[in-house]
Amino acid sequence: MNTLDLDGRVAVITGGARGIGLAVAERLLESGARVALWDADRAALDAARDRLDVGDRLISATVDITAAAAVGAARDAVMQTFGRLDILVNSAGIAGPTVPTLDYGLDDWRRVIDVNLTGTFLVCKTLAPLMVERGWGRIVNIASLAGKEGTPNAPAYSASKAAVIAFTKSFGKELAATGVLANSVAPAALDTDMVRHIDPKHVQIMVSKSPLGRLGTAEECAALVAWLCSPDCSFSTGATFDLSGGRAVY
């Protein structure tokens, strides 16, 4: 593991209790950052804290990222504990059901859009001013290759991740003169809990499309995210970085 110089930096990671979010937390902590893990699952957060075991450099909070009051309270707790914010990684997301669009429930559609898109928007809107005020910051939104290609039988997930990509492009341009850079990462299928709950036949189709012929790992995604969170990333904003095993064509 290569380490980056994030000594003294403070990061908030949504969806930080497992998968990509947890791998990113581990990577940033190894590079010297202090981290606030946000997740909706308290038990998973407790397990993540036990696994990371870095003392007072790590705090956690149960946060519903679709609720403005909850996000605001969690922001205030971060500032009270660490006194600053430098990095935001929006990793929280849900896949929703794997069914054709004609059979897709409206409630399921609204829930996926609410978590994946509105949650990302709300956390960015609430936390970015803290970084703008300091004149430095890094925001990384976890999108998906589904947002570029469109995954059959995952209409809400595909639409939400396409929207995250477009939102990040817009937001990155808005922040370009502030010292705060906003980028997104679009992974193909990774070997995480989310993918393990998808129909194995659907996963095999995704694997078969990869020139590398396998799932990616959360750790591979975290390596890219860590660079995007660092001062070494200085001339990219509003961009989408693929992590697709050679699958992406644009």
Secondary structure as UniProt FT lines:
FT   TURN            7..8
FT   STRAND          10..14
FT   TURN            15..17
FT   HELIX           19..30
FT   TURN            31..32
FT   STRAND          34..39
FT   HELIX           42..52
FT   HELIX           55..57
FT   STRAND          58..62
FT   TURN            65..66
FT   HELIX           68..82
FT   STRAND          87..90
FT   HELIX           101..103
FT   HELIX           106..113
FT   HELIX           114..118
FT   HELIX           119..134
FT   STRAND          137..142
FT   HELIX           146..149
FT   TURN            152..153
FT   HELIX           155..175
FT   TURN            176..179
FT   STRAND          180..187
FT   HELIX           193..196
FT   HELIX           200..208
FT   TURN            211..212
FT   HELIX           218..228
FT   TURN            231..232
FT   STRAND          240..243
FT   TURN            245..246
//
